[in-house]
Structure formats: structure tokens, C-alpha cells
């Protein structure tokens, strides 16, 4: 009987691998150049600090050892007509002391109110993502943010921005330097007191080669459990016409999280 038990090891490994990939899909965002700051607080003008803090940790140890860790931090400060925003995220997955994934980003954004329908925006971002083949990606962008519609329960914005991109991949020694259009549109619905819905879509073509583009989208729903705690479900998709070698062109991700807001 002891020898027969070894017959179950191959399918058991497959099941464990599936669980690891499932955990990974829950805690990580594959398209981190899409930073969805289109929440209600981004347009509020009070001078207090606003922020979110997310944290997840999963430890599984039996015949195998799994470690799944993730955190996300968001902080915003309004000063007169200026808004300063910082985001940081880190995700890590390890199985039997083998790193399956490691990704992180840092994002700083500045916005200035010009009038009730027009803002100026600029951001800088750094990123590393093992699963996406990104050894390092640096972004620098700026442009207008135009309000198309804003009612008591819905808002719609569009922003055509110039974006400078420097990228090194983990697959081979190469450096990509590109100037892209960073065109995004965002829609938010927040009529219900305990529920809000956000949708953002990004189109990022290379100015020189329009066939080289990324199309990214994210939709998320927030359920407000208390005045400080939210439960969030989100779905994101990243389509890249020119990914690093051996990296799929299309990536899909689902996420569940408890969020503490302050």
C-alpha cells in the first residue's frame, strides 16, 4: 500500500499547481501600467489625507509548502487646486522555495484643477513583473484630463496623454525606448450608498508604429461593509501586440480583496 500511494503524486502535483495559480490570479494584477485612480475620492477637494491599505497572506504546508503574499498602499493629499497621489503594490508567490512570481510597482501622480471640466495630469511609474517578462519598466506621462459628464451618481472622463516608456525584459538582454499615446476613458457609478462600480479602458499605441499597442481594461465593484472596510471584486485584461518572447499576448486576471480605507 505504501508503494501504491506514489501513484497519486503526479495528479496531486497538478492539483497543487492549479491551486497556486488560482491564488496567484487572486492577489496579482497583471497589467500594472493600468493604475485605476478613477474613484470618487480622486475628485474630492477637501484637504485631508485619503488612502487604502490592502494586505493578504496565505501559508500552506503539507507535502508541499506554499507562500502567497501581497500588499497594496494608496495615499492621496489635496492642496488647493493640486492633488498628489502615491500607490505602491507588491505581490509574491513561492512554492517549495521556488519563486513562481514576483511583481511590484510604484506610481506617483500629480493633478491640477484648471476649471470644472479640465484638469492637467502627470505621472511617473516604475514596475517589475516576472510573469509578464518585465525586468524593469519606467513610465513618464502627462496631458489633459477632460470631464465629459458628471452627475450625482455617475461620471465620465477621457484623457489623451503622451507617455515615455523605457523597458528591459527578463527574457533577453534588450532595451525598449518608446513614445506612446496613453489614451484612457473612465466611467464610475456610485448611486447606491453601499455599492460603487468603476470601469477604465486604456489604449496605448506606439506613435511610430501604430501596430504596436496595448489595450487594457479593468472593471471593479466595491461593496461597503462598514464606513472603513470595503469588499472589492475586480476583473482586468491586458492585450499586448508585442509582448516579450514566450509571454502570451492576452492576460486575464480576477481579484478579491478586503480594503481598509482612511
Secondary structure as a PSIPRED ss2 file (coil, helix, strand):
# PSIPRED VFORMAT (PSIPRED V4.0)

   1 X C   1.000  0.000  0.000
   2 X C   1.000  0.000  0.000
   3 X C   1.000  0.000  0.000
   4 X H   0.000  1.000  0.000
   5 X H   0.000  1.000  0.000
   6 X H   0.000  1.000  0.000
   7 X H   0.000  1.000  0.000
   8 X H   0.000  1.000  0.000
   9 X H   0.000  1.000  0.000
  10 X H   0.000  1.000  0.000
  11 X H   0.000  1.000  0.000
  12 X H   0.000  1.000  0.000
  13 X H   0.000  1.000  0.000
  14 X H   0.000  1.000  0.000
  15 X H   0.000  1.000  0.000
  16 X H   0.000  1.000  0.000
  17 X H   0.000  1.000  0.000
  18 X H   0.000  1.000  0.000
  19 X H   0.000  1.000  0.000
  20 X H   0.000  1.000  0.000
  21 X H   0.000  1.000  0.000
  22 X H   0.000  1.000  0.000
  23 X H   0.000  1.000  0.000
  24 X H   0.000  1.000  0.000
  25 X H   0.000  1.000  0.000
  26 X H   0.000  1.000  0.000
  27 X H   0.000  1.000  0.000
  28 X C   1.000  0.000  0.000
  29 X C   1.000  0.000  0.000
  30 X C   1.000  0.000  0.000
  31 X C   1.000  0.000  0.000
  32 X C   1.000  0.000  0.000
  33 X C   1.000  0.000  0.000
  34 X C   1.000  0.000  0.000
  35 X C   1.000  0.000  0.000
  36 X C   1.000  0.000  0.000
  37 X C   1.000  0.000  0.000
  38 X C   1.000  0.000  0.000
  39 X C   1.000  0.000  0.000
  40 X H   0.000  1.000  0.000
  41 X H   0.000  1.000  0.000
  42 X H   0.000  1.000  0.000
  43 X H   0.000  1.000  0.000
  44 X C   1.000  0.000  0.000
  45 X C   1.000  0.000  0.000
  46 X C   1.000  0.000  0.000
  47 X C   1.000  0.000  0.000
  48 X C   1.000  0.000  0.000
  49 X E   0.000  0.000  1.000
  50 X E   0.000  0.000  1.000
  51 X E   0.000  0.000  1.000
  52 X E   0.000  0.000  1.000
  53 X E   0.000  0.000  1.000
  54 X E   0.000  0.000  1.000
  55 X E   0.000  0.000  1.000
  56 X E   0.000  0.000  1.000
  57 X E   0.000  0.000  1.000
  58 X E   0.000  0.000  1.000
  59 X E   0.000  0.000  1.000
  60 X E   0.000  0.000  1.000
  61 X E   0.000  0.000  1.000
  62 X C   1.000  0.000  0.000
  63 X C   1.000  0.000  0.000
  64 X C   1.000  0.000  0.000
  65 X E   0.000  0.000  1.000
  66 X E   0.000  0.000  1.000
  67 X E   0.000  0.000  1.000
  68 X E   0.000  0.000  1.000
  69 X E   0.000  0.000  1.000
  70 X E   0.000  0.000  1.000
  71 X E   0.000  0.000  1.000
  72 X E   0.000  0.000  1.000
  73 X E   0.000  0.000  1.000
  74 X E   0.000  0.000  1.000
  75 X E   0.000  0.000  1.000
  76 X E   0.000  0.000  1.000
  77 X E   0.000  0.000  1.000
  78 X E   0.000  0.000  1.000
  79 X E   0.000  0.000  1.000
  80 X C   1.000  0.000  0.000
  81 X C   1.000  0.000  0.000
  82 X E   0.000  0.000  1.000
  83 X E   0.000  0.000  1.000
  84 X E   0.000  0.000  1.000
  85 X E   0.000  0.000  1.000
  86 X E   0.000  0.000  1.000
  87 X E   0.000  0.000  1.000
  88 X E   0.000  0.000  1.000
  89 X E   0.000  0.000  1.000
  90 X E   0.000  0.000  1.000
  91 X E   0.000  0.000  1.000
  92 X E   0.000  0.000  1.000
  93 X E   0.000  0.000  1.000
  94 X E   0.000  0.000  1.000
  95 X E   0.000  0.000  1.000
  96 X C   1.000  0.000  0.000
  97 X C   1.000  0.000  0.000
  98 X E   0.000  0.000  1.000
  99 X E   0.000  0.000  1.000
 100 X E   0.000  0.000  1.000
 101 X E   0.000  0.000  1.000
 102 X E   0.000  0.000  1.000
 103 X E   0.000  0.000  1.000
 104 X E   0.000  0.000  1.000
 105 X E   0.000  0.000  1.000
 106 X E   0.000  0.000  1.000
 107 X E   0.000  0.000  1.000
 108 X E   0.000  0.000  1.000
 109 X E   0.000  0.000  1.000
 110 X E   0.000  0.000  1.000
 111 X E   0.000  0.000  1.000
 112 X E   0.000  0.000  1.000
 113 X E   0.000  0.000  1.000
 114 X C   1.000  0.000  0.000
 115 X C   1.000  0.000  0.000
 116 X C   1.000  0.000  0.000
 117 X C   1.000  0.000  0.000
 118 X E   0.000  0.000  1.000
 119 X E   0.000  0.000  1.000
 120 X E   0.000  0.000  1.000
 121 X E   0.000  0.000  1.000
 122 X E   0.000  0.000  1.000
 123 X E   0.000  0.000  1.000
 124 X E   0.000  0.000  1.000
 125 X E   0.000  0.000  1.000
 126 X E   0.000  0.000  1.000
 127 X E   0.000  0.000  1.000
 128 X E   0.000  0.000  1.000
 129 X E   0.000  0.000  1.000
 130 X C   1.000  0.000  0.000
 131 X C   1.000  0.000  0.000
 132 X C   1.000  0.000  0.000
 133 X C   1.000  0.000  0.000
 134 X E   0.000  0.000  1.000
 135 X E   0.000  0.000  1.000
 136 X E   0.000  0.000  1.000
 137 X E   0.000  0.000  1.000
 138 X E   0.000  0.000  1.000
 139 X E   0.000  0.000  1.000
 140 X E   0.000  0.000  1.000
 141 X E   0.000  0.000  1.000
 142 X E   0.000  0.000  1.000
 143 X E   0.000  0.000  1.000
 144 X E   0.000  0.000  1.000
 145 X E   0.000  0.000  1.000
 146 X E   0.000  0.000  1.000
 147 X E   0.000  0.000  1.000
 148 X E   0.000  0.000  1.000
 149 X E   0.000  0.000  1.000
 150 X E   0.000  0.000  1.000
 151 X C   1.000  0.000  0.000
 152 X C   1.000  0.000  0.000
 153 X C   1.000  0.000  0.000
 154 X E   0.000  0.000  1.000
 155 X E   0.000  0.000  1.000
 156 X E   0.000  0.000  1.000
 157 X E   0.000  0.000  1.000
 158 X E   0.000  0.000  1.000
 159 X E   0.000  0.000  1.000
 160 X E   0.000  0.000  1.000
 161 X E   0.000  0.000  1.000
 162 X E   0.000  0.000  1.000
 163 X E   0.000  0.000  1.000
 164 X E   0.000  0.000  1.000
 165 X E   0.000  0.000  1.000
 166 X E   0.000  0.000  1.000
 167 X E   0.000  0.000  1.000
 168 X E   0.000  0.000  1.000
 169 X E   0.000  0.000  1.000
 170 X C   1.000  0.000  0.000
 171 X C   1.000  0.000  0.000
 172 X C   1.000  0.000  0.000
 173 X C   1.000  0.000  0.000
 174 X C   1.000  0.000  0.000
 175 X E   0.000  0.000  1.000
 176 X E   0.000  0.000  1.000
 177 X E   0.000  0.000  1.000
 178 X E   0.000  0.000  1.000
 179 X E   0.000  0.000  1.000
 180 X E   0.000  0.000  1.000
 181 X E   0.000  0.000  1.000
 182 X E   0.000  0.000  1.000
 183 X E   0.000  0.000  1.000
 184 X E   0.000  0.000  1.000
 185 X E   0.000  0.000  1.000
 186 X E   0.000  0.000  1.000
 187 X E   0.000  0.000  1.000
 188 X E   0.000  0.000  1.000
 189 X E   0.000  0.000  1.000
 190 X C   1.000  0.000  0.000
 191 X C   1.000  0.000  0.000
 192 X C   1.000  0.000  0.000
 193 X C   1.000  0.000  0.000
 194 X C   1.000  0.000  0.000
 195 X E   0.000  0.000  1.000
 196 X E   0.000  0.000  1.000
 197 X E   0.000  0.000  1.000
 198 X E   0.000  0.000  1.000
 199 X E   0.000  0.000  1.000
 200 X E   0.000  0.000  1.000
 201 X E   0.000  0.000  1.000
 202 X E   0.000  0.000  1.000
 203 X E   0.000  0.000  1.000
 204 X E   0.000  0.000  1.000
 205 X E   0.000  0.000  1.000
 206 X E   0.000  0.000  1.000
 207 X C   1.000  0.000  0.000
 208 X C   1.000  0.000  0.000
 209 X C   1.000  0.000  0.000
 210 X C   1.000  0.000  0.000
 211 X C   1.000  0.000  0.000
 212 X C   1.000  0.000  0.000
 213 X E   0.000  0.000  1.000
 214 X E   0.000  0.000  1.000
 215 X E   0.000  0.000  1.000
 216 X E   0.000  0.000  1.000
 217 X E   0.000  0.000  1.000
 218 X E   0.000  0.000  1.000
 219 X E   0.000  0.000  1.000
 220 X E   0.000  0.000  1.000
 221 X E   0.000  0.000  1.000
 222 X E   0.000  0.000  1.000
 223 X E   0.000  0.000  1.000
 224 X E   0.000  0.000  1.000
 225 X C   1.000  0.000  0.000
 226 X C   1.000  0.000  0.000
 227 X C   1.000  0.000  0.000
 228 X C   1.000  0.000  0.000
 229 X E   0.000  0.000  1.000
 230 X E   0.000  0.000  1.000
 231 X E   0.000  0.000  1.000
 232 X E   0.000  0.000  1.000
 233 X E   0.000  0.000  1.000
 234 X E   0.000  0.000  1.000
 235 X E   0.000  0.000  1.000
 236 X E   0.000  0.000  1.000
 237 X E   0.000  0.000  1.000
 238 X E   0.000  0.000  1.000
 239 X E   0.000  0.000  1.000
 240 X E   0.000  0.000  1.000
 241 X C   1.000  0.000  0.000
 242 X C   1.000  0.000  0.000
 243 X C   1.000  0.000  0.000
 244 X C   1.000  0.000  0.000
 245 X C   1.000  0.000  0.000
 246 X C   1.000  0.000  0.000
 247 X C   1.000  0.000  0.000
 248 X C   1.000  0.000  0.000
 249 X C   1.000  0.000  0.000
 250 X E   0.000  0.000  1.000
 251 X E   0.000  0.000  1.000
 252 X E   0.000  0.000  1.000
 253 X E   0.000  0.000  1.000
 254 X E   0.000  0.000  1.000
 255 X E   0.000  0.000  1.000
 256 X E   0.000  0.000  1.000
 257 X E   0.000  0.000  1.000
 258 X E   0.000  0.000  1.000
 259 X E   0.000  0.000  1.000
 260 X E   0.000  0.000  1.000
 261 X E   0.000  0.000  1.000
 262 X C   1.000  0.000  0.000
